[in-house]
Amino acid sequence: MLGAARDSAPGGAQALALLREAARRDQPYHAALVDMKMPDMNGAELAQAIKSDPAIADVRLVVLTTIRSPR
């Protein structure tokens, strides 16, 4: 994908760990796709944790959620 690296995490705590480790190695993520519904914290909580941590606050976030259409 045009030289872009990618990764995934099963939940918010693991995502924070990946973001912080990458920043520590001076190879920060530039963007993250965040699911609003996760097992240990929701997408809003993860976004708040990311933006409140100066080491990873520059990561651009896209928060995704499921919208059900009425039938």
N, C-alpha and C positions, 0 to 999 in steps of 0.2 A: 504494500500500500504506500507507494511513493517514499519508501524509506522510513515510514512511521513505525515506531514500536507500539505494541499494544500489550495489555495485561488485563486480568480480571480478578475480582475478589468476590467471595461468597457473601460478604456482609460489610457493614460500615467499618467495624473495627479493623478488619483486614485491609480494607481500602485505605484507611488512614495510615496503617503501617507501611503499605506499599508507597504511598505518596511521600511519607516522611523519610523512608529509606532512600528513595530516589533523590530527594532533595539533599540528603546528607552526602550522597555520592556525587553531588553537583551534576546530576542528570535528571532534572525535574520533569514531571509530566507537564504538558502545556494545556491539556484539556482532559476532562473526565465526564463520562456519561454515567449518571447516577439514577438508579431506580428509586422511585418514591416509596415503594413497599419492599423493605428488606427485613430479615429476621431479627437483627439486634438493635437497629436504629432506623428510623425512616430517612428518606432522602433529604428532608428539610433539616433534620438533626445533623446529618453528615455534612451538608453544605455549611451549616453554621460552624461545625467543628473545623472544617477546612479553612473557612474565611477568618476564623479567630486565631489561627496558628500562623504566625509571621513566616515560618519556613515554607509553607505551602499555600499561602493565601492568594498567590498570583495565578493559581490553576483556574482556567475557565471551566465553568460547570454548565452542563445541560442536564436538567432533571426531567426524567421521563415518568409518565404515569399511564395507567390504563383508563380509557374512557369507554364506558359501556353505552351503546346506543339503545334507546327504548324500542321495544318490539311491539 
